[in-house]
Amino acid sequence: MPKTTNAEVNRKIKQIASMAGITTPATENGVTAPKWTFVWMHTARRNAATNLAMGEATLDFICKLGAGRSWRP
């Protein structure tokens, strides 16, 4: 994968969330805007871990993904 910055990843995640129609108004730190504007890389990682846990992924697998280590079955 090409190297990228956190800022670029966050811009892309916001674009994807916007395209997905995540437009419900939300307020964070006194600012009200469409919910997609408050989505960050951490939000996506946390959501992915939650969805994996609700599925059939093992805790060991989820932990390895979160640690950024390569995983091999």
C-alpha positions in Angstrom: 0.0 0.0 0.0 1.2 3.5 -0.7 2.2 5.6 2.3 -0.2 8.3 3.3 -0.7 10.7 6.2 -3.4 10.5 8.9 -4.8 13.8 7.5 -5.3 12.2 4.1 -6.9 9.0 5.5 -9.2 11.2 7.6 -10.2 13.2 4.4 -10.9 9.9 2.6 -12.9 8.5 5.5 -15.0 11.7 5.7 -15.6 11.5 1.9 -16.8 7.8 2.2 -19.0 8.6 5.1 -20.6 11.5 3.2 -21.1 9.3 0.1 -22.7 6.8 2.4 -25.3 9.3 3.4 -24.3 9.7 7.1 -25.9 13.1 7.2 -27.9 13.1 10.5 -27.1 16.4 12.4 -24.7 15.9 15.3 -23.1 18.2 17.8 -19.5 17.9 19.0 -17.7 20.6 21.1 -20.5 23.0 20.5 -20.4 22.6 16.7 -23.4 21.2 14.9 -22.8 19.7 11.4 -23.7 16.5 9.5 -22.5 13.4 11.3 -20.0 12.5 8.6 -17.9 15.6 9.5 -17.1 14.1 12.9 -15.9 10.7 11.5 -12.1 10.1 11.9 -9.8 7.2 11.4 -10.2 6.2 15.0 -14.0 6.1 14.6 -13.6 3.8 11.7 -11.2 1.5 13.5 -13.4 1.3 16.6 -16.5 0.6 14.4 -14.6 -2.1 12.6 -13.5 -3.8 15.8 -17.1 -3.7 17.2 -18.5 -5.2 14.0 -15.9 -7.9 14.0 -16.6 -8.7 17.7 -20.3 -8.9 16.9 -19.5 -11.3 14.1 -17.4 -14.4 14.3 -13.9 -12.9 14.6 -11.8 -14.0 17.6 -10.6 -11.5 20.1 -7.0 -12.5 19.3 -7.6 -11.6 15.6 -9.2 -8.2 16.5 -6.3 -7.4 18.9 -3.7 -8.2 16.2 -5.5 -5.9 13.7 -5.6 -3.1 16.3 -1.9 -3.5 17.0 -1.0 -3.0 13.4 0.9 -6.2 13.2 0.6 -8.4 10.1 -1.8 -11.2 10.6 -1.5 -14.7 9.0 -4.0 -17.4 9.4 
